[in-house]
Amino acid sequence: QVQLVESGGGLVQPGGSLRLSCTASGIIFSISGMSWYRQAPGKERELVASITGSSNTHYGDSVKGRFTVSRDNAENTVYLQMNSLKPEDTAVYYCNVGRHWGQGTQVTVSS
């Protein structure tokens, strides 16, 4: 079955950086489009970034220029590099492929 395992969340000060990882199994990773979503308390889940099998990328407006999505097909892993973090980036971040979701990893941006 499909499994997505995220890691890399945590507490960081405003202006800081974090890198999230999502390792996938049960899919043909190299041709799979992968996405990162986030959900803050009381808000709907929103798309953060996505990357196609050929590494074309798309970003949500609120993270453009600050976040970078990338993939390592040899490791079946997609990354989300988050720079210049803001308190409004605080959310649970989820990895997604098709109808499959990871368990989520908490990112908290606070001083």
SEGU-826284 format. One record per atom (N, C-alpha, C): residue number from 1; atom name; x, y, z. Coordinates in pm, 1 decimal, decimal comma. Layout:
REM SEGU-826284
(NUM; "CA"; (X; Y; Z))
...
***
This chain:
REM SEGU-826284
(1; "N"; (83,0; -117,5; 0,0))
(1; "CA"; (0,0; 0,0; 0,0))
(1; "C"; (87,9; 124,4; 0,0))
(2; "N"; (24,0; 237,5; -30,9))
(2; "CA"; (98,3; 362,7; -37,5))
(2; "C"; (123,3; 415,0; 103,7))
(3; "N"; (247,5; 452,4; 129,0))
(3; "CA"; (282,9; 515,9; 256,1))
(3; "C"; (364,3; 641,0; 228,4))
(4; "N"; (331,2; 745,7; 301,7))
(4; "CA"; (404,2; 871,7; 294,2))
(4; "C"; (445,3; 907,8; 436,8))
(5; "N"; (573,7; 922,8; 458,4))
(5; "CA"; (624,2; 950,6; 592,5))
(5; "C"; (698,4; 1083,5; 591,6))
(6; "N"; (640,7; 1181,2; 663,2))
(6; "CA"; (701,5; 1314,9; 670,7))
(6; "C"; (792,3; 1325,8; 792,4))
(7; "N"; (888,4; 1414,3; 782,0))
(7; "CA"; (974,5; 1447,6; 895,1))
(7; "C"; (1029,6; 1587,8; 875,1))
(8; "N"; (1087,7; 1642,8; 982,5))
(8; "CA"; (1156,7; 1771,0; 971,0))
(8; "C"; (1085,9; 1889,4; 1031,6))
(9; "N"; (965,1; 1870,2; 1082,3))
(9; "CA"; (895,1; 1981,9; 1144,3))
(9; "C"; (958,0; 2018,5; 1278,1))
(10; "N"; (908,9; 2127,5; 1335,4))
(10; "CA"; (958,6; 2169,9; 1465,0))
(10; "C"; (925,7; 2313,9; 1492,9))
(11; "N"; (992,1; 2366,3; 1596,2))
(11; "CA"; (974,4; 2505,0; 1638,5))
(11; "C"; (1091,5; 2587,2; 1586,5))
(12; "N"; (1060,5; 2699,3; 1523,3))
(12; "CA"; (1165,0; 2785,2; 1468,8))
(12; "C"; (1123,9; 2930,5; 1489,7))
(13; "N"; (1222,3; 3017,2; 1503,8))
(13; "CA"; (1194,5; 3158,8; 1521,4))
(13; "C"; (1160,6; 3223,8; 1387,7))
(14; "N"; (1086,1; 3333,3; 1391,3))
(14; "CA"; (1058,9; 3405,7; 1266,2))
(14; "C"; (1188,8; 3440,9; 1194,2))
(15; "N"; (1187,6; 3423,2; 1063,0))
(15; "CA"; (1306,8; 3445,8; 983,1))
(15; "C"; (1393,8; 3322,8; 967,1))
(16; "N"; (1363,7; 3218,7; 1040,7))
(16; "CA"; (1443,0; 3096,4; 1035,6))
(16; "C"; (1403,9; 3005,6; 920,0))
(17; "N"; (1468,6; 2888,5; 917,1))
(17; "CA"; (1449,0; 2792,2; 808,6))
(17; "C"; (1424,4; 2652,4; 863,8))
(18; "N"; (1353,2; 2574,7; 787,0))
(18; "CA"; (1333,7; 2432,2; 813,7))
(18; "C"; (1329,0; 2359,9; 680,1))
(19; "N"; (1365,7; 2232,7; 682,8))
(19; "CA"; (1349,1; 2149,5; 564,0))
(19; "C"; (1265,0; 2028,4; 600,9))
(20; "N"; (1154,0; 2012,8; 532,0))
(20; "CA"; (1068,5; 1896,8; 550,4))
(20; "C"; (1103,9; 1790,4; 446,0))
(21; "N"; (1088,6; 1665,0; 488,0))
(21; "CA"; (1110,5; 1552,3; 398,2))
(21; "C"; (987,2; 1463,6; 396,7))
(22; "N"; (962,2; 1400,7; 284,4))
(22; "CA"; (853,3; 1303,8; 272,3))
(22; "C"; (905,6; 1187,7; 188,8))
(23; "N"; (912,5; 1071,5; 251,8))
(23; "CA"; (958,4; 951,8; 182,5))
(23; "C"; (838,2; 865,0; 149,0))
(24; "N"; (830,0; 825,6; 23,0))
(24; "CA"; (714,6; 751,8; -26,3))
(24; "C"; (749,5; 606,4; -55,2))
(25; "N"; (651,2; 520,3; -38,3))
(25; "CA"; (662,7; 380,5; -77,6))
(25; "C"; (528,5; 336,2; -135,0))
(26; "N"; (534,3; 230,5; -217,7))
(26; "CA"; (410,4; 178,0; -275,1))
(26; "C"; (364,9; 248,8; -401,0))
(27; "N"; (447,8; 339,3; -453,3))
(27; "CA"; (416,5; 409,9; -577,5))
(27; "C"; (539,4; 407,8; -667,7))
(28; "N"; (517,4; 435,7; -795,4))
(28; "CA"; (630,1; 455,2; -886,4))
(28; "C"; (669,6; 600,6; -872,6))
(29; "N"; (758,9; 626,0; -779,8))
(29; "CA"; (785,7; 762,0; -735,2))
(29; "C"; (832,4; 851,4; -849,1))
(30; "N"; (917,6; 798,4; -935,5))
(30; "CA"; (983,4; 884,3; -1034,5))
(30; "C"; (885,2; 950,4; -1131,5))
(31; "N"; (766,2; 894,6; -1147,1))
(31; "CA"; (670,4; 953,4; -1239,7))
(31; "C"; (551,2; 1016,3; -1167,4))
(32; "N"; (559,5; 1020,1; -1034,7))
(32; "CA"; (446,4; 1068,1; -954,9))
(32; "C"; (461,4; 1214,9; -920,7))
(33; "N"; (356,3; 1290,8; -945,3))
(33; "CA"; (352,5; 1428,0; -897,3))
(33; "C"; (329,6; 1428,9; -747,3))
(34; "N"; (406,8; 1507,5; -676,1))
(34; "CA"; (399,8; 1513,4; -530,3))
(34; "C"; (363,8; 1654,8; -487,0))
(35; "N"; (293,3; 1664,2; -375,9))
(35; "CA"; (251,7; 1795,6; -327,4))
(35; "C"; (269,9; 1806,6; -177,6))
(36; "N"; (287,0; 1931,0; -133,9))
(36; "CA"; (283,8; 1966,1; 8,1))
(36; "C"; (162,1; 2056,2; 30,7))
(37; "N"; (85,4; 2022,8; 133,2))
(37; "CA"; (-26,1; 2104,9; 177,4))
(37; "C"; (-1,6; 2141,9; 323,6))
(38; "N"; (-75,6; 2239,7; 371,2))
(38; "CA"; (-70,4; 2273,2; 513,1))
(38; "C"; (-210,0; 2311,5; 561,2))
(39; "N"; (-227,9; 2292,5; 690,8))
(39; "CA"; (-354,5; 2329,5; 753,1))
(39; "C"; (-327,8; 2392,3; 888,9))
(40; "N"; (-367,7; 2516,7; 901,3))
(40; "CA"; (-356,7; 2587,3; 1028,5))
(40; "C"; (-487,1; 2571,0; 1105,9))
(41; "N"; (-482,0; 2586,6; 1238,4))
(41; "CA"; (-603,6; 2571,7; 1318,9))
(41; "C"; (-715,0; 2664,3; 1270,4))
(42; "N"; (-833,4; 2609,5; 1249,1))
(42; "CA"; (-947,1; 2687,9; 1208,0))
(42; "C"; (-949,5; 2727,5; 1062,1))
(43; "N"; (-851,5; 2678,4; 986,5))
(43; "CA"; (-845,1; 2714,4; 843,5))
(43; "C"; (-852,9; 2588,8; 757,0))
(44; "N"; (-885,1; 2611,0; 630,2))
(44; "CA"; (-889,9; 2499,0; 536,8))
(44; "C"; (-748,1; 2458,1; 496,0))
(45; "N"; (-736,3; 2333,1; 454,3))
(45; "CA"; (-608,1; 2286,0; 403,1))
(45; "C"; (-578,6; 2357,7; 272,2))
(46; "N"; (-454,0; 2402,7; 256,0))
(46; "CA"; (-416,9; 2476,0; 135,0))
(46; "C"; (-291,5; 2417,3; 71,9))
(47; "N"; (-284,8; 2430,1; -60,5))
(47; "CA"; (-167,3; 2383,7; -133,0))
(47; "C"; (-50,2; 2478,2; -106,7))
(48; "N"; (62,5; 2419,1; -70,4))
(48; "CA"; (184,9; 2495,9; -49,3))
(48; "C"; (272,2; 2490,7; -173,9))
(49; "N"; (299,2; 2368,8; -222,0))
(49; "CA"; (386,9; 2352,3; -337,5))
(49; "C"; (364,3; 2215,0; -397,2))
(50; "N"; (392,2; 2204,6; -526,5))
(50; "CA"; (383,8; 2074,7; -592,3))
(50; "C"; (496,9; 2062,2; -692,7))
(51; "N"; (530,9; 1936,9; -722,8))
(51; "CA"; (637,2; 1908,9; -817,5))
(51; "C"; (596,6; 1788,0; -900,0))
(52; "N"; (610,4; 1800,8; -1032,2))
(52; "CA"; (573,9; 1690,2; -1120,5))
(52; "C"; (687,4; 1588,1; -1127,6))
(53; "N"; (659,8; 1478,0; -1196,4))
(53; "CA"; (762,5; 1376,9; -1215,7))
(53; "C"; (882,9; 1428,8; -1292,9))
(54; "N"; (859,2; 1530,0; -1375,2))
(54; "CA"; (969,2; 1590,7; -1451,7))
(54; "C"; (1022,8; 1715,9; -1384,6))
(55; "N"; (986,4; 1733,4; -1255,4))
(55; "CA"; (1038,6; 1840,5; -1169,2))
(55; "C"; (990,5; 1979,8; -1205,1))
(56; "N"; (876,6; 1991,1; -1271,0))
(56; "CA"; (813,1; 2121,4; -1284,0))
(56; "C"; (747,1; 2153,9; -1150,6))
(57; "N"; (758,9; 2278,9; -1108,2))
(57; "CA"; (710,2; 2315,5; -975,8))
(57; "C"; (601,1; 2421,9; -981,6))
(58; "N"; (522,6; 2424,2; -875,5))
(58; "CA"; (415,9; 2523,5; -860,0))
(58; "C"; (408,7; 2558,3; -712,5))
(59; "N"; (386,5; 2687,4; -683,0))
(59; "CA"; (382,7; 2732,4; -544,6))
(59; "C"; (256,4; 2812,7; -515,5))
(60; "N"; (209,6; 2801,6; -391,2))
(60; "CA"; (104,3; 2889,1; -345,9))
(60; "C"; (156,7; 3032,3; -335,3))
(61; "N"; (69,2; 3129,0; -354,6))
(61; "CA"; (112,2; 3269,1; -357,5))
(61; "C"; (181,6; 3311,8; -228,1))
(62; "N"; (137,1; 3256,9; -115,9))
(62; "CA"; (190,0; 3302,6; 13,0))
(62; "C"; (332,2; 3254,3; 41,0))
(63; "N"; (381,8; 3158,8; -36,4))
(63; "CA"; (515,9; 3104,9; -9,4))
(63; "C"; (613,4; 3127,2; -124,4))
(64; "N"; (566,7; 3186,0; -233,0))
(64; "CA"; (654,9; 3207,7; -348,2))
(64; "C"; (774,9; 3291,4; -307,8))
(65; "N"; (893,1; 3247,8; -351,2))
(65; "CA"; (1015,8; 3319,6; -321,1))
(65; "C"; (1077,8; 3282,7; -187,3))
(66; "N"; (1003,7; 3207,3; -104,3))
(66; "CA"; (1055,2; 3167,6; 27,4))
(66; "C"; (1071,6; 3015,9; 39,6))
(67; "N"; (984,8; 2941,6; -22,6))
(67; "CA"; (987,5; 2795,5; -13,4))
(67; "C"; (1033,6; 2737,0; -146,4))
(68; "N"; (1101,6; 2622,6; -138,0))
(68; "CA"; (1145,9; 2550,9; -256,8))
(68; "C"; (1114,3; 2402,7; -241,4))
(69; "N"; (1045,7; 2347,3; -340,6))
(69; "CA"; (1016,0; 2204,0; -341,2))
(69; "C"; (1113,5; 2135,6; -437,2))
(70; "N"; (1161,4; 2018,7; -396,0))
(70; "CA"; (1253,8; 1942,2; -479,4))
(70; "C"; (1231,2; 1794,1; -454,2))
(71; "N"; (1294,6; 1711,7; -534,7))
(71; "CA"; (1275,9; 1567,5; -520,1))
(71; "C"; (1405,8; 1495,1; -547,8))
(72; "N"; (1419,7; 1378,1; -485,2))
(72; "CA"; (1531,8; 1288,2; -509,0))
(72; "C"; (1471,1; 1153,0; -544,8))
(73; "N"; (1467,8; 1122,5; -672,4))
(73; "CA"; (1401,8; 998,6; -715,9))
(73; "C"; (1476,9; 874,3; -668,8))
(74; "N"; (1605,7; 885,5; -647,8))
(74; "CA"; (1682,9; 770,2; -599,8))
(74; "C"; (1644,0; 733,9; -456,5))
(75; "N"; (1597,8; 835,3; -381,0))
(75; "CA"; (1560,3; 814,1; -241,3))
(75; "C"; (1409,5; 811,0; -220,4))
(76; "N"; (1330,7; 822,6; -329,6))
(76; "CA"; (1183,8; 827,5; -319,4))
(76; "C"; (1138,3; 934,9; -221,3))
(77; "N"; (1205,3; 1048,7; -225,9))
(77; "CA"; (1181,9; 1152,8; -125,8))
(77; "C"; (1157,7; 1287,7; -193,7))
(78; "N"; (1060,6; 1359,8; -140,0))
(78; "CA"; (1035,3; 1497,5; -181,2))
(78; "C"; (1064,9; 1587,2; -61,9))
(79; "N"; (1122,0; 1703,1; -89,9))
(79; "CA"; (1162,6; 1796,2; 14,5))
(79; "C"; (1087,4; 1928,3; 1,3))
(80; "N"; (1076,5; 1997,5; 113,5))
(80; "CA"; (1024,7; 2133,5; 113,4))
(80; "C"; (1120,8; 2217,6; 197,4))
(81; "N"; (1200,7; 2298,6; 131,2))
(81; "CA"; (1290,4; 2390,4; 200,1))
(81; "C"; (1214,3; 2518,9; 226,8))
(82; "N"; (1205,3; 2554,8; 352,7))
(82; "CA"; (1127,7; 2671,9; 394,0))
(82; "C"; (1221,6; 2774,2; 456,3))
(83; "N"; (1233,2; 2888,4; 392,5))
(83; "CA"; (1318,1; 2997,5; 440,3))
(83; "C"; (1233,5; 3118,5; 476,9))
(84; "N"; (1293,1; 3209,3; 550,9))
(84; "CA"; (1225,2; 3333,5; 590,4))
(84; "C"; (1087,0; 3304,5; 648,8))
(85; "N"; (1084,5; 3210,1; 739,9))
(85; "CA"; (955,9; 3166,9; 795,7))
(85; "C"; (889,6; 3277,0; 876,0))
(86; "N"; (756,6; 3278,1; 867,3))
(86; "CA"; (673,2; 3377,6; 935,1))
(86; "C"; (578,2; 3306,1; 1030,6))
(87; "N"; (530,0; 3376,2; 1132,9))
(87; "CA"; (432,7; 3312,1; 1222,6))
(87; "C"; (311,3; 3255,2; 1148,6))
(88; "N"; (272,0; 3318,5; 1040,0))
(88; "CA"; (155,9; 3268,7; 964,8))
(88; "C"; (184,5; 3141,0; 886,5))
(89; "N"; (308,9; 3096,9; 886,8))
(89; "CA"; (342,1; 2966,8; 827,1))
(89; "C"; (316,3; 2852,1; 924,6))
(90; "N"; (282,2; 2884,0; 1047,4))
(90; "CA"; (253,5; 2781,6; 1147,1))
(90; "C"; (134,6; 2697,8; 1103,6))
(91; "N"; (155,0; 2566,2; 1096,6))
(91; "CA"; (51,4; 2474,9; 1048,7))
(91; "C"; (103,5; 2332,8; 1058,3))
(92; "N"; (13,7; 2238,4; 1036,1))
(92; "CA"; (54,8; 2101,1; 1011,9))
(92; "C"; (74,2; 2086,8; 861,2))
(93; "N"; (190,2; 2036,6; 823,5))
(93; "CA"; (225,3; 2021,5; 683,0))
(93; "C"; (209,5; 1874,9; 642,8))
(94; "N"; (142,0; 1854,1; 530,4))
(94; "CA"; (111,3; 1720,1; 482,8))
(94; "C"; (171,5; 1696,2; 344,2))
(95; "N"; (221,4; 1577,6; 325,2))
(95; "CA"; (266,5; 1530,0; 195,0))
(95; "C"; (149,4; 1459,3; 126,8))
(96; "N"; (140,5; 1474,9; -4,8))
(96; "CA"; (27,0; 1418,8; -77,9))
(96; "C"; (69,7; 1365,4; -213,8))
(97; "N"; (10,8; 1250,8; -248,7))
(97; "CA"; (18,8; 1199,2; -385,4))
(97; "C"; (-116,4; 1138,1; -417,9))
(98; "N"; (-181,4; 1190,4; -519,6))
(98; "CA"; (-314,5; 1141,4; -554,4))
(98; "C"; (-409,4; 1156,6; -437,4))
(99; "N"; (-470,2; 1043,9; -396,0))
(99; "CA"; (-562,6; 1048,2; -282,5))
(99; "C"; (-497,0; 1005,8; -151,8))
(100; "N"; (-366,3; 998,0; -151,1))
(100; "CA"; (-293,0; 950,7; -33,9))
(100; "C"; (-224,7; 1066,6; 38,4))
(101; "N"; (-230,8; 1060,1; 172,4))
(101; "CA"; (-177,2; 1164,9; 257,2))
(101; "C"; (-84,4; 1106,4; 361,6))
(102; "N"; (18,1; 1183,2; 395,8))
(102; "CA"; (100,7; 1146,8; 509,4))
(102; "C"; (31,1; 1183,6; 639,5))
(103; "N"; (100,9; 1156,0; 750,3))
(103; "CA"; (42,7; 1179,5; 881,9))
(103; "C"; (52,6; 1324,5; 924,2))
(104; "N"; (136,1; 1401,0; 857,2))
(104; "CA"; (153,0; 1541,6; 889,2))
(104; "C"; (268,0; 1565,1; 985,1))
(105; "N"; (328,3; 1681,7; 973,1))
(105; "CA"; (434,6; 1723,2; 1064,6))
(105; "C"; (409,9; 1868,4; 1103,1))
(106; "N"; (420,7; 1895,6; 1232,8))
(106; "CA"; (388,9; 2028,8; 1284,8))
(106; "C"; (505,5; 2124,1; 1262,5))
(107; "N"; (474,4; 2239,9; 1208,6))
(107; "CA"; (570,1; 2349,4; 1197,4))
(107; "C"; (515,0; 2466,8; 1277,5))
(108; "N"; (594,0; 2513,6; 1373,5))
(108; "CA"; (554,2; 2626,9; 1455,8))
(108; "C"; (659,4; 2735,8; 1443,4))
(109; "N"; (615,1; 2854,7; 1403,0))
(109; "CA"; (705,8; 2968,4; 1388,1))
(109; "C"; (669,2; 3070,5; 1495,1))
(110; "N"; (757,5; 3083,8; 1592,1))
(110; "CA"; (727,4; 3169,4; 1706,3))
(110; "C"; (855,6; 3211,4; 1774,9))
(111; "N"; (852,7; 3332,7; 1830,8))
(111; "CA"; (967,5; 3378,0; 1908,7))
(111; "C"; (947,6; 3346,6; 2056,6))
***
